[in-house]
Amino acid sequence: MRGNAVQQLDVFSYVSPEQRVPHDHPLRPLRVMTDEANGTAERDATLVMLEQIPGTKHVTVGGDKAYDTADFLAECRNLKVMPHVAQNLERPGGSAIDARTTQHPGYAISQRKKAY
């Protein structure tokens, strides 16, 4: 056998995500929100991120059918964000997205260009 027969046990180490992400990182509160499985955590985290967008330019946000809720859409409009989310037509009561959004030319483009 050539070389040293000593095993190096310290070659691999496990570092938890809590040790990797600084405590003052802006994504840390979002992790807490999304770890909570309450049915709205993903939408809530999205709204927190939208609140942190600086400036006064027009902003649009895309999302799948899970984002088609009256509460999410209303909060987006309060934040001056145009919600271009997919309509959930199978939902009881129909889609929460009204003609203000669906008749906008940008909405049709967003639905064709979405990545999912």
Secondary structure as UniProt FT lines:
FT   TURN            9..10
FT   HELIX           17..20
FT   TURN            23..24
FT   TURN            26..27
FT   HELIX           28..35
FT   HELIX           41..51
FT   STRAND          59..63
FT   HELIX           65..67
FT   HELIX           70..78
FT   TURN            79..80
FT   STRAND          81..85
FT   TURN            89..90
FT   TURN            92..93
FT   HELIX           99..102
FT   HELIX           105..113
//
